[in-house]
Amino acid sequence: MARDPRRDIRALLLGPTLELATAVDARLRDVGLPVLRPAQSQILTLIEPGGLRLSELVTLIGVAKQTLGDLVDDLERERLVERYPDPDHGVIKRVRLAARGRQWAAEVKKAADGVERAWIARLGKARGKQLRAALEALIVPAS
């Protein structure tokens, strides 16, 4: 009997990624919050409590400044983020989560935590901890 070929790492990551995205989108729909494009979601998950400069977001996201500006405009229209003057530099703008954005982030976290608990139930506690440790070890620090 022929052995299954080794799956590409992208294929191995795709299933869990889709499971997580589906759970997050369903939760957001259930509570009446917008389901966003991946780049918009990424922006919201990167914004720190004190906000970030738009230039910092450009570096973190890796898109053109104009593209990021358009994405932030969309998020602002949804009342998920707000721009405000940088206290250290009056001309530069920072972006922070608006009240609705904080609610969005909390709901995404609840959905993600639920998926993680389900994965741990399937894998067992030890393997669940190993999965989390391996994923954390793969994070490349921002430069």
Contacts in CASP RR format, 6 or more apart in sequence:
PFRMAT RR
TARGET T0000
AUTHOR 0000-0000-0000
METHOD contacts of the structure
MODEL  1
MARDPRRDIRALLLGPTLELATAVDARLRDVGLPVLRPAQSQILTLIEPG
GLRLSELVTLIGVAKQTLGDLVDDLERERLVERYPDPDHGVIKRVRLAAR
GRQWAAEVKKAADGVERAWIARLGKARGKQLRAALEALIVPAS
16 119 0 8 1.000
19 115 0 8 1.000
20 111 0 8 1.000
20 112 0 8 1.000
20 115 0 8 1.000
23 111 0 8 1.000
23 112 0 8 1.000
23 114 0 8 1.000
23 115 0 8 1.000
24 41 0 8 1.000
24 108 0 8 1.000
24 111 0 8 1.000
24 112 0 8 1.000
25 35 0 8 1.000
26 111 0 8 1.000
27 107 0 8 1.000
27 108 0 8 1.000
27 110 0 8 1.000
27 111 0 8 1.000
28 34 0 8 1.000
28 35 0 8 1.000
28 104 0 8 1.000
28 107 0 8 1.000
28 108 0 8 1.000
28 111 0 8 1.000
29 35 0 8 1.000
31 103 0 8 1.000
31 107 0 8 1.000
33 100 0 8 1.000
33 103 0 8 1.000
33 104 0 8 1.000
33 107 0 8 1.000
34 78 0 8 1.000
34 80 0 8 1.000
34 104 0 8 1.000
36 44 0 8 1.000
36 75 0 8 1.000
39 61 0 8 1.000
39 63 0 8 1.000
39 71 0 8 1.000
40 71 0 8 1.000
40 74 0 8 1.000
40 75 0 8 1.000
41 108 0 8 1.000
42 61 0 8 1.000
43 57 0 8 1.000
43 61 0 8 1.000
43 68 0 8 1.000
43 71 0 8 1.000
43 72 0 8 1.000
43 75 0 8 1.000
43 81 0 8 1.000
44 75 0 8 1.000
44 80 0 8 1.000
44 81 0 8 1.000
44 97 0 8 1.000
44 101 0 8 1.000
44 104 0 8 1.000
44 105 0 8 1.000
44 108 0 8 1.000
45 105 0 8 1.000
45 108 0 8 1.000
46 52 0 8 1.000
46 57 0 8 1.000
46 60 0 8 1.000
46 61 0 8 1.000
47 57 0 8 1.000
47 81 0 8 1.000
47 95 0 8 1.000
47 96 0 8 1.000
47 97 0 8 1.000
49 96 0 8 1.000
50 94 0 8 1.000
50 96 0 8 1.000
51 94 0 8 1.000
51 95 0 8 1.000
51 96 0 8 1.000
51 97 0 8 1.000
52 60 0 8 1.000
52 94 0 8 1.000
52 95 0 8 1.000
52 96 0 8 1.000
53 86 0 8 1.000
53 92 0 8 1.000
53 93 0 8 1.000
53 94 0 8 1.000
53 95 0 8 1.000
54 65 0 8 1.000
54 68 0 8 1.000
54 69 0 8 1.000
54 72 0 8 1.000
54 83 0 8 1.000
54 92 0 8 1.000
54 93 0 8 1.000
54 94 0 8 1.000
54 95 0 8 1.000
55 65 0 8 1.000
55 92 0 8 1.000
57 68 0 8 1.000
57 72 0 8 1.000
57 95 0 8 1.000
58 64 0 8 1.000
58 65 0 8 1.000
58 68 0 8 1.000
59 142 0 8 1.000
60 142 0 8 1.000
61 68 0 8 1.000
63 71 0 8 1.000
72 81 0 8 1.000
72 83 0 8 1.000
72 95 0 8 1.000
75 81 0 8 1.000
76 82 0 8 1.000
76 83 0 8 1.000
78 100 0 8 1.000
79 98 0 8 1.000
79 99 0 8 1.000
79 100 0 8 1.000
79 101 0 8 1.000
80 97 0 8 1.000
80 98 0 8 1.000
80 100 0 8 1.000
80 101 0 8 1.000
80 104 0 8 1.000
81 95 0 8 1.000
81 96 0 8 1.000
81 97 0 8 1.000
81 98 0 8 1.000
81 101 0 8 1.000
82 95 0 8 1.000
82 96 0 8 1.000
82 98 0 8 1.000
83 93 0 8 1.000
83 94 0 8 1.000
83 95 0 8 1.000
84 93 0 8 1.000
84 94 0 8 1.000
84 95 0 8 1.000
84 96 0 8 1.000
85 91 0 8 1.000
85 92 0 8 1.000
85 93 0 8 1.000
85 94 0 8 1.000
86 92 0 8 1.000
86 93 0 8 1.000
86 94 0 8 1.000
97 104 0 8 1.000
97 105 0 8 1.000
116 132 0 8 1.000
119 128 0 8 1.000
119 131 0 8 1.000
120 128 0 8 1.000
123 131 0 8 1.000
END
